[in-house]
Amino acid sequence: METTAQRYTSLKTFYPYYLSEHANLTCRRLHFVGTSLVLVFAGLAIFKQNPYWLFAALFSGYGFAWIGHFFFEHNRPATFKYPLYSFVSDWIMYAQIWAGNVKIR
């Protein structure tokens, strides 16, 4: 867990903290679903040439993740304090879930 004096200055040091903030399986599953939907909606935005699908992507990506944090993990999303590191870490975690290195079941 992060201390008030701690400040992350690299993705390498931030990512273990990010994973610790996603210990709850339901939270991780919701992240996975939300991130998957981001890809679907971004693809629809391109395929249909309609940027409104990007709003659905934004809503699903953050919506599912925040539900996971507020109702299952019971913590504040890292996005609020570390938006860039959190965004990149979500995609790393997503890839690691697909690779089997981060468990969701």
Secondary structure, DSSP 4 states (H G I P E B T S, - for coil): ---TT----SHHHHHHHHHHTT-SHHHHHHHHHHHHHHHHHHHHHHHTT-TTHHHHHHHHHHHHHHHIIIIII-S--GGGT-HHHHHHHHHHHHHHHHHTSS---
